[in-house]
Amino acid sequence: MPENLQKINRYTNVILPIVLVAVDYIAIVCAESLSFNFRNWYTGNTSLHISWLNFWVVFPALYLIFLNIEQLYNRRAQFWQIIQKLFITSCYAVTSIIILLYIARIAGSTSRMFIAVFWILSFILLVIFRYIVKKILEKYQLLQIPVLIIGAGKTAELLVQGIKNDAGMGYKIIGLLEDNQVEKGILENYPVLGKFSDAEQVIAKYNINHVFIAAPGLEQGKLTKLIYKVQPLVKSMGVIPNLVGVPMGGIEAESLFNEKLMLLRLKNNLAKPINRWIKTIFDYVLTIIGTIAISPILIVIALWIYKDSPGPVIFKHRRIGKNGKEFNCYKFRSMCIDAKERLEELLKTDPEAKAEWEKDFKLKNDPRITKSGAFLRKTSLDELPQIFNVLKGEMSLVGPRPIIRDEMVRYGEYINEYLMVKPGITGMWQVSGRNNTSYSQRVLLDSWYVRNWSVWLDVMLLWRTGKIVLQCKGAY
């Protein structure tokens, strides 16, 4: 890294909050201006007046206060968590503005449409402006926090992947410490600066202030000794415990001071009836709106399938739903009408195809797929009719992958989590490589989702699904 960038990055904790405050202020003022002009255009009434003080100072200041309360200027987080906090901030700030207008007795002269549009646009623009700034800083390696990772195993690889793939983190990995050989993969791109025992010398040599310890397999005594050795030398230190895959959403940490222990309270979010009701309402609202919006696309695809291959447009397949109840899962037909017979013949004559089918119940080069079906599968558009399963209450927008009865045995001890909820059109497995993930990974992802569910997790998975579908990754 050039020396001037190193100097700038040393003051990241001072400069970055100033940059973000300026960006947020611009986003809020832009939202005010757009809302003001939209209201005047839509109503044809230009009598609305907002004082200079409120427009440029009071309204933005309320937003900035709540943004600071939500720690959006002094904490690093994944971007989906930042989005969640920005939404909460927008709600609090607009509520405060309404209260202030009533206190000042000027609510009657302020347009409700302006306030409503301002609330929506402020949230959207804050997200967009933040994302753009984060990406620009990431591209030019500006205001990134240099971090040393102690460990170079699978856990460290997942950590590095999370840092690289998320715009909100803002860390620059300068190197690794590892006692063993670094396996091939993403970690090969980073220098190994020494062994665990070299931590003190490496931290001093490279002037490191931030460290992540990602060595959950390290013996407890050695890990404790390493933590006590490193902690006094740096400003912040993160430790990844041996809890990979354990449900951590909504976790509560409690210290047992005298015993020097930490107690983690884990929740099973979708085991609560209220959360399942919230999820159902979320599904119906989005599905009704989405069905109306994409109805022209559904008609065009149906006509294409009808012309491309004889047979019904919709394919029904029996899948396992909530509480083990079977239902007809709808898809656009992507195979020829005698697909079952062709599959049986193929499995009898092709041992490789039989082994592939028994492994994942899928074939990468499936001869039964039609011309239109190949495109629909590649883009995942064949799954659009499942919105009608959602409307019928058989499926959810987001959830575990719908499976057939023969697959239930593969879920083993995790089958109860699967049967607790409705299967989803999309879910953790779709955004984690889809058909490129192993079956055991899919099972763990489904279980993790059920235990860690939140509305914001669903929003994030729907957003990431859209990106992956557009990239046509992992589908066949």
Backbone torsions as a table, in degrees:
resi	resn	phi	psi	omega
1	MET	NA	134.6	177.2
2	PRO	-55.8	149.6	-174.8
3	GLU	-62.5	-35.9	-179.5
4	ASN	-65.8	-35.5	177.0
5	LEU	-68.6	-36.9	177.5
6	GLN	-61.2	-41.0	179.3
7	LYS	-64.1	-43.1	179.4
8	ILE	-63.0	-44.4	-176.8
9	ASN	-67.7	-20.8	176.4
10	ARG	-64.7	-28.0	-177.7
11	TYR	-106.5	25.9	-178.9
12	THR	-56.2	-43.8	-176.2
13	ASN	-65.6	-16.9	177.0
14	VAL	-97.5	-46.1	-173.9
15	ILE	-74.0	-43.0	-174.7
16	LEU	-59.5	-46.6	176.9
17	PRO	-57.4	-37.2	178.3
18	ILE	-64.3	-44.2	178.5
19	VAL	-61.1	-45.4	-177.4
20	LEU	-67.5	-36.9	175.8
21	VAL	-61.0	-44.9	179.4
22	ALA	-62.9	-43.8	-179.7
23	VAL	-64.9	-44.5	179.1
24	ASP	-63.2	-40.5	178.5
25	TYR	-60.0	-45.7	179.5
26	ILE	-62.4	-42.2	179.7
27	ALA	-61.7	-42.1	-178.7
28	ILE	-67.0	-43.9	179.2
29	VAL	-64.6	-40.4	177.0
30	CYS	-62.3	-41.0	178.2
31	ALA	-63.7	-41.1	176.2
32	GLU	-59.9	-48.2	-177.0
33	SER	-63.6	-45.5	179.5
34	LEU	-64.1	-40.8	180.0
35	SER	-65.4	-42.1	179.1
36	PHE	-61.1	-49.1	-178.6
37	ASN	-68.4	-36.6	178.5
38	PHE	-64.6	-43.9	-179.9
39	ARG	-61.1	-44.8	-179.9
40	ASN	-65.0	-39.4	179.8
41	TRP	-68.1	-44.0	-174.8
42	TYR	-68.8	-41.6	-176.7
43	THR	-88.4	-20.0	-175.5
44	GLY	71.1	12.6	-178.7
45	ASN	-114.6	119.8	-176.6
46	THR	-105.4	23.3	-176.6
47	SER	-83.2	-10.2	-178.6
48	LEU	-63.2	132.9	178.8
49	HIS	-129.4	129.5	174.1
50	ILE	-120.5	125.9	-175.9
51	SER	-62.5	153.1	178.7
52	TRP	-58.0	-40.5	-177.6
53	LEU	-64.3	-44.6	179.7
54	ASN	-66.6	-43.9	-174.3
55	PHE	-65.8	-47.5	-171.8
56	TRP	-95.4	-19.8	-173.7
57	VAL	-122.6	-61.0	-169.3
58	VAL	-65.4	-53.0	-178.3
59	PHE	-61.4	-49.7	177.1
60	PRO	-61.5	-37.6	-178.2
61	ALA	-62.7	-40.0	178.1
62	LEU	-61.6	-42.5	176.9
63	TYR	-61.2	-47.8	-176.9
64	LEU	-63.8	-34.5	177.4
65	ILE	-63.4	-47.0	-179.3
66	PHE	-71.1	-32.2	174.6
67	LEU	-62.0	-38.8	178.1
68	ASN	-70.9	-38.3	177.1
69	ILE	-60.9	-37.5	178.6
70	GLU	-79.2	7.0	176.2
71	GLN	60.0	36.7	-179.9
72	LEU	-85.5	2.8	176.7
73	TYR	-114.4	-11.3	-175.5
74	ASN	-131.2	7.2	177.9
75	ARG	-131.0	140.5	175.3
76	ARG	-89.2	140.0	-179.9
77	ALA	-154.5	163.0	174.4
78	GLN	-64.3	151.3	-170.8
79	PHE	-66.6	-31.6	178.5
80	TRP	-65.8	-29.8	175.7
81	GLN	-72.8	-35.0	175.4
82	ILE	-63.1	-42.0	178.3
83	ILE	-59.7	-43.7	179.0
84	GLN	-59.6	-44.7	-179.6
85	LYS	-67.7	-35.8	177.5
86	LEU	-65.1	-37.0	177.6
87	PHE	-65.9	-45.3	178.0
88	ILE	-60.3	-43.6	178.7
89	THR	-59.1	-44.6	-179.4
90	SER	-60.9	-41.2	179.5
91	CYS	-64.3	-47.3	-179.7
92	TYR	-63.2	-44.4	-175.9
93	ALA	-65.4	-45.5	-179.7
94	VAL	-66.0	-39.4	176.0
95	THR	-60.0	-42.2	179.1
96	SER	-65.3	-38.5	178.5
97	ILE	-63.1	-43.3	179.2
98	ILE	-62.1	-45.2	178.4
99	ILE	-60.7	-43.2	-179.9
100	LEU	-62.4	-40.4	179.3
101	LEU	-63.9	-38.0	177.7
102	TYR	-69.1	-41.2	178.5
103	ILE	-61.5	-40.7	-179.8
104	ALA	-79.5	-3.8	178.8
105	ARG	59.6	39.0	175.7
106	ILE	-124.1	11.5	179.9
107	ALA	-62.7	-35.4	-177.9
108	GLY	-64.5	-26.1	-179.2
109	SER	-97.4	5.3	179.6
110	THR	-106.1	132.0	-176.2
111	SER	-69.9	129.8	175.3
112	ARG	-67.0	-32.5	177.2
113	MET	-64.5	-41.1	178.4
114	PHE	-59.7	-45.4	-178.9
115	ILE	-63.4	-44.2	-177.7
116	ALA	-64.3	-46.3	179.9
117	VAL	-67.0	-38.2	178.7
118	PHE	-61.7	-41.0	178.2
119	TRP	-59.2	-48.0	-177.9
120	ILE	-67.4	-48.0	-176.3
121	LEU	-68.9	-33.9	179.5
122	SER	-63.4	-42.8	177.5
123	PHE	-62.8	-48.2	-178.0
124	ILE	-62.4	-46.3	-177.2
125	LEU	-70.5	-34.9	175.8
126	LEU	-61.3	-43.1	178.2
127	VAL	-63.7	-48.4	-177.0
128	ILE	-63.9	-48.3	-178.0
129	PHE	-63.4	-43.0	177.8
130	ARG	-60.6	-44.8	-178.0
131	TYR	-62.9	-44.8	-179.4
132	ILE	-62.1	-45.6	-179.6
133	VAL	-62.7	-44.7	179.3
134	LYS	-60.1	-41.4	-179.5
135	LYS	-67.9	-39.6	178.0
136	ILE	-64.0	-46.0	179.3
137	LEU	-62.9	-38.5	179.1
138	GLU	-66.8	-42.2	-178.1
139	LYS	-63.0	-41.8	-176.5
140	TYR	-98.3	10.6	176.7
141	GLN	55.1	39.6	179.4
142	LEU	-100.9	140.5	174.9
143	LEU	54.1	36.5	174.5
144	GLN	-97.2	139.2	-179.2
145	ILE	-83.6	117.9	177.3
146	PRO	-66.4	132.7	-177.2
147	VAL	-136.9	141.9	175.7
148	LEU	-104.6	134.2	178.5
149	ILE	-107.8	122.6	177.7
150	ILE	-97.3	110.1	-173.9
151	GLY	122.8	145.3	179.9
152	ALA	-145.2	36.5	177.4
153	GLY	-97.7	-157.8	-178.0
154	LYS	-63.4	-39.8	179.7
155	THR	-63.4	-43.5	178.5
156	ALA	-63.4	-37.2	178.7
157	GLU	-63.3	-42.8	177.5
158	LEU	-64.0	-39.5	178.4
159	LEU	-62.7	-47.4	179.5
160	VAL	-61.9	-41.3	179.0
161	GLN	-62.0	-41.5	178.5
162	GLY	-64.7	-38.7	178.9
163	ILE	-67.2	-43.3	-176.3
164	LYS	-71.1	-35.7	-172.2
165	ASN	-89.5	-0.1	-176.1
166	ASP	-123.6	123.8	-176.7
167	ALA	-68.3	-19.4	-174.6
168	GLY	-80.7	-19.5	-171.2
169	MET	-70.9	-53.0	175.5
170	GLY	71.1	33.0	176.5
171	TYR	-105.4	146.1	172.4
172	LYS	-114.8	115.5	-177.6
173	ILE	-80.1	117.9	-176.8
174	ILE	-94.5	-16.1	178.4
175	GLY	166.9	-179.5	-175.9
176	LEU	-126.7	156.1	166.4
177	LEU	-118.9	131.0	-176.5
178	GLU	-157.1	135.8	178.9
179	ASP	-82.5	-27.2	-176.0
180	ASN	-105.9	178.1	178.4
181	GLN	-69.3	133.9	177.9
182	VAL	-76.8	124.5	-179.7
183	GLU	-72.1	159.5	179.4
184	LYS	-65.5	142.0	-179.6
185	GLY	147.9	-155.7	-174.3
186	ILE	-64.9	-28.2	-177.5
187	LEU	-71.5	-16.6	178.0
188	GLU	-63.3	-19.0	-178.0
189	ASN	-79.3	-4.2	-176.5
190	TYR	-120.5	142.5	-178.1
191	PRO	-72.5	142.4	172.3
192	VAL	-89.1	112.6	-172.3
193	LEU	-89.1	-6.8	178.8
194	GLY	159.1	-168.0	177.9
195	LYS	-101.2	174.9	-179.7
196	PHE	-55.7	-38.3	-178.0
197	SER	-67.8	-15.3	-178.8
198	ASP	-92.1	8.3	-172.6
199	ALA	-55.5	-46.6	-176.9
200	GLU	-62.4	-44.8	-178.4
201	GLN	-67.6	-40.5	-179.2
202	VAL	-67.0	-42.4	179.3
203	ILE	-61.8	-41.6	179.2
204	ALA	-69.8	-42.7	-176.5
205	LYS	-63.8	-42.4	-174.5
206	TYR	-100.0	7.6	177.4
207	ASN	53.0	52.7	-175.1
208	ILE	-88.2	134.1	178.9
209	ASN	-115.1	-9.2	-176.3
210	HIS	-134.5	129.6	-175.6
211	VAL	-134.9	140.0	169.6
212	PHE	-115.7	127.7	174.3
213	ILE	-99.8	111.2	-177.7
214	ALA	-120.2	64.8	-179.3
215	ALA	-136.1	65.2	-175.4
216	PRO	-64.7	-19.5	179.6
217	GLY	-82.8	-4.4	-178.5
218	LEU	-68.8	137.8	179.0
219	GLU	-54.0	140.5	-172.5
220	GLN	-54.5	-44.3	-179.5
221	GLY	-62.4	-42.9	179.9
222	LYS	-67.8	-38.0	178.9
223	LEU	-64.7	-44.2	178.7
224	THR	-61.3	-43.9	179.5
225	LYS	-62.4	-41.5	179.6
226	LEU	-64.0	-43.1	180.0
227	ILE	-61.7	-46.1	-179.1
228	TYR	-66.2	-28.2	179.9
229	LYS	-77.2	-38.0	-173.7
230	VAL	-85.3	-39.1	-170.8
231	GLN	-53.8	-42.5	-179.7
232	PRO	-69.0	-13.1	-173.9
233	LEU	-93.4	-12.3	-173.1
234	VAL	-128.1	165.4	178.2
235	LYS	-79.6	-37.5	179.2
236	SER	-145.2	148.5	-179.2
237	MET	-142.0	132.1	175.7
238	GLY	-112.5	139.6	179.8
239	VAL	-123.2	125.9	176.9
240	ILE	-94.5	111.7	-179.0
241	PRO	-76.1	172.6	-178.8
242	ASN	-81.2	65.2	-177.8
243	LEU	-132.7	26.4	-178.4
244	VAL	-62.2	128.4	179.5
245	GLY	90.7	-14.5	178.2
246	VAL	-73.4	138.9	-179.8
247	PRO	-62.3	115.1	-174.8
248	MET	-116.9	1.0	179.8
249	GLY	-66.9	130.5	-179.7
250	GLY	68.8	24.2	-178.2
251	ILE	-65.6	144.9	175.7
252	GLU	-119.3	127.1	-179.6
253	ALA	-104.2	137.8	-179.9
254	GLU	-136.3	134.0	-178.3
255	SER	-96.5	131.2	170.8
256	LEU	-99.5	93.5	-165.4
257	PHE	-60.4	-53.0	-175.8
258	ASN	-64.1	-34.6	-177.5
259	GLU	-87.0	-6.9	-179.5
260	LYS	57.9	43.9	179.9
261	LEU	-122.0	155.7	173.9
262	MET	-116.8	126.5	179.4
263	LEU	-102.8	126.4	178.4
264	LEU	-107.2	123.2	176.1
265	ARG	-96.8	118.4	-177.5
266	LEU	-103.1	142.4	-177.6
267	LYS	-116.4	149.0	170.3
268	ASN	-106.5	92.8	-167.0
269	ASN	-60.6	-42.2	-176.4
270	LEU	-84.4	4.1	172.0
271	ALA	-78.2	-15.7	-179.2
272	LYS	-86.8	126.2	-179.5
273	PRO	-56.4	-38.7	-178.3
274	ILE	-62.4	-38.3	178.7
275	ASN	-68.5	-35.3	177.8
276	ARG	-68.1	-34.7	176.2
277	TRP	-66.5	-43.4	178.2
278	ILE	-60.5	-42.9	180.0
279	LYS	-64.1	-39.5	179.4
280	THR	-64.6	-44.8	178.0
281	ILE	-61.4	-44.7	177.0
282	PHE	-56.0	-44.8	-179.4
283	ASP	-61.9	-48.9	-175.4
284	TYR	-65.8	-43.6	-178.7
285	VAL	-61.1	-51.5	-178.1
286	LEU	-66.9	-36.9	-177.2
287	THR	-69.4	-41.4	179.1
288	ILE	-62.7	-46.5	178.2
289	ILE	-63.1	-44.8	-178.0
290	GLY	-65.8	-39.1	-179.6
291	THR	-62.3	-42.9	177.7
292	ILE	-63.3	-40.6	-176.1
293	ALA	-68.5	-37.6	-174.2
294	ILE	-100.4	7.1	-178.2
295	SER	-55.7	-38.8	176.2
296	PRO	-61.8	-37.1	178.9
297	ILE	-64.9	-42.0	179.0
298	LEU	-60.0	-40.9	-178.9
299	ILE	-66.9	-44.3	-179.7
300	VAL	-62.2	-44.5	-179.7
301	ILE	-64.5	-42.0	179.9
302	ALA	-60.7	-42.7	178.5
303	LEU	-64.9	-38.0	179.9
304	TRP	-64.9	-45.4	179.7
305	ILE	-63.1	-41.4	-178.9
306	TYR	-61.1	-39.7	-179.6
307	LYS	-78.4	-31.1	-173.6
308	ASP	-76.8	-36.2	-173.5
309	SER	-149.7	135.9	178.9
310	PRO	-66.8	146.9	178.2
311	GLY	124.7	177.6	-178.7
312	PRO	-66.6	152.2	179.9
313	VAL	-77.3	-38.6	-177.8
314	ILE	-99.9	134.6	176.6
315	PHE	-105.9	131.8	178.4
316	LYS	-108.7	133.3	179.9
317	HIS	-135.6	134.5	-177.6
318	ARG	-73.2	124.7	179.1
319	ARG	-129.3	164.0	-179.7
320	ILE	-94.8	127.6	-179.3
321	GLY	-110.3	-158.0	-178.7
322	LYS	-60.3	138.6	-179.8
323	ASN	61.3	21.0	176.7
324	GLY	80.1	7.2	-178.9
325	LYS	-77.4	130.2	179.5
326	GLU	-79.5	149.7	176.8
327	PHE	-149.8	162.4	176.0
328	ASN	-83.7	112.4	177.9
329	CYS	-88.3	124.1	-174.9
330	TYR	-89.5	138.9	172.5
331	LYS	-145.2	155.2	167.7
332	PHE	-67.7	135.0	-178.4
333	ARG	-64.7	124.9	-179.7
334	SER	-117.9	1.8	-179.4
335	MET	-123.7	165.5	175.9
336	CYS	-68.5	161.0	-171.3
337	ILE	-71.5	-21.4	177.3
338	ASP	-100.8	35.9	-174.7
339	ALA	-61.1	-38.3	-177.7
340	LYS	-62.7	-45.6	-179.7
341	GLU	-65.2	-40.8	179.4
342	ARG	-64.3	-38.6	178.8
343	LEU	-64.3	-45.0	180.0
344	GLU	-59.9	-41.1	179.4
345	GLU	-67.4	-41.3	-179.5
346	LEU	-64.0	-43.8	-178.5
347	LEU	-67.4	-26.0	176.9
348	LYS	-74.1	-32.9	-171.9
349	THR	-103.7	-14.2	-175.3
350	ASP	-125.8	100.2	-178.6
351	PRO	-61.5	-36.7	179.8
352	GLU	-65.3	-43.2	178.1
353	ALA	-64.7	-36.8	179.3
354	LYS	-64.8	-42.8	179.1
355	ALA	-64.7	-40.6	179.1
356	GLU	-65.3	-40.4	-179.8
357	TRP	-66.5	-42.5	-179.3
358	GLU	-68.1	-23.9	-179.4
359	LYS	-75.0	-50.1	-172.5
360	ASP	-129.1	1.2	-174.9
361	PHE	59.7	32.0	177.7
362	LYS	-145.5	155.4	175.1
363	LEU	-124.7	127.8	-177.7
364	LYS	-67.4	-42.4	177.5
365	ASN	-112.5	77.7	-173.9
366	ASP	-86.5	116.1	-177.1
367	PRO	-71.0	-9.0	-177.8
368	ARG	-82.9	-11.6	-172.7
369	ILE	-78.5	135.6	179.6
370	THR	-81.9	173.9	179.8
371	LYS	-62.8	-48.5	178.2
372	SER	-66.8	-35.9	-179.4
373	GLY	-63.3	-35.8	179.6
374	ALA	-61.9	-42.5	178.7
375	PHE	-68.2	-44.5	-177.8
376	LEU	-62.5	-38.7	179.0
377	ARG	-70.3	-41.2	-178.7
378	LYS	-61.2	-36.9	-178.7
379	THR	-96.1	-2.6	-177.9
380	SER	65.6	14.5	177.5
381	LEU	-69.9	-17.3	178.7
382	ASP	-64.9	-18.3	-177.3
383	GLU	-91.2	-1.7	-178.1
384	LEU	-57.5	-38.0	-179.9
385	PRO	-61.6	-11.4	178.4
386	GLN	-67.0	-11.1	173.8
387	ILE	-61.6	-27.8	177.6
388	PHE	-74.1	-29.8	171.7
389	ASN	-64.3	-36.0	178.0
390	VAL	-66.2	-45.1	-179.8
391	LEU	-64.0	-29.2	178.2
392	LYS	-82.1	-5.8	179.5
393	GLY	82.9	12.6	-178.0
394	GLU	-92.8	-23.8	-178.1
395	MET	-134.9	171.8	176.3
396	SER	-121.8	161.6	175.5
397	LEU	-63.1	-41.3	-179.3
398	VAL	-127.7	134.9	-180.0
399	GLY	173.9	-170.8	176.3
400	PRO	-62.9	155.6	179.4
401	ARG	-66.7	130.0	178.9
402	PRO	-64.5	127.3	-175.1
403	ILE	-116.2	164.8	173.7
404	ILE	-93.1	167.3	-174.4
405	ARG	-61.1	-36.7	-178.9
406	ASP	-63.3	-20.5	-178.2
407	GLU	-84.8	-14.2	-174.4
408	MET	-58.7	-36.4	-178.2
409	VAL	-63.2	-27.2	-179.0
410	ARG	-72.4	-18.3	-180.0
411	TYR	-79.6	-18.1	175.1
412	GLY	50.6	-126.5	-176.8
413	GLU	-69.8	-12.3	-178.0
414	TYR	-92.7	2.8	-175.1
415	ILE	-65.8	-29.2	-179.3
416	ASN	-65.0	-38.0	176.8
417	GLU	-63.8	-39.7	180.0
418	TYR	-63.6	-46.5	-175.3
419	LEU	-73.1	-11.5	-178.3
420	MET	-72.3	-26.0	-172.7
421	VAL	-131.3	170.1	175.5
422	LYS	-78.4	142.7	174.1
423	PRO	-66.8	159.5	-173.9
424	GLY	-116.4	155.6	173.2
425	ILE	-64.3	-40.0	174.4
426	THR	-130.0	173.7	-177.7
427	GLY	179.6	-165.3	-176.7
428	MET	-60.4	-38.7	-174.9
429	TRP	-69.6	-32.4	179.1
430	GLN	-66.2	-35.8	-177.4
431	VAL	-91.5	3.8	-179.4
432	SER	-118.4	29.5	176.5
433	GLY	112.6	-8.0	179.7
434	ARG	49.7	-121.5	-174.8
435	ASN	-70.8	-7.3	177.7
436	ASN	-84.6	-5.7	177.9
437	THR	-88.9	150.4	178.0
438	SER	-74.1	163.1	-176.9
439	TYR	-66.3	-40.1	179.7
440	SER	-62.6	-35.4	177.3
441	GLN	-65.9	-39.9	179.5
442	ARG	-60.7	-43.2	-179.7
443	VAL	-60.5	-46.2	180.0
444	LEU	-65.1	-37.5	179.2
445	LEU	-65.1	-41.3	178.7
446	ASP	-62.8	-44.0	179.6
447	SER	-64.9	-42.0	-179.9
448	TRP	-61.9	-40.3	-178.5
449	TYR	-62.2	-46.9	-177.1
450	VAL	-59.2	-42.4	-175.7
451	ARG	-77.6	-23.9	-174.7
452	ASN	-109.7	11.8	-173.0
453	TRP	-57.0	143.7	167.0
454	SER	-155.4	161.5	177.5
455	VAL	-58.7	-39.8	-178.1
456	TRP	-69.8	-30.2	174.4
457	LEU	-64.9	-41.3	176.8
458	ASP	-62.5	-43.7	179.1
459	VAL	-60.4	-45.0	-179.5
460	MET	-63.3	-43.0	-178.4
461	LEU	-66.9	-37.7	176.5
462	LEU	-64.4	-42.2	178.7
463	TRP	-63.3	-46.7	-178.5
464	ARG	-69.0	-31.2	176.7
465	THR	-63.3	-42.9	177.9
466	GLY	-58.5	-42.5	179.5
467	LYS	-65.0	-43.2	-177.3
468	ILE	-68.8	-38.3	177.9
469	VAL	-62.7	-42.3	178.4
470	LEU	-64.0	-30.6	178.7
471	GLN	-84.6	-10.1	179.4
472	CYS	55.1	46.1	-178.6
473	LYS	-96.7	133.0	168.2
474	GLY	75.2	6.6	-178.7
475	ALA	-106.4	139.4	173.2
476	TYR	-161.2	NA	NA
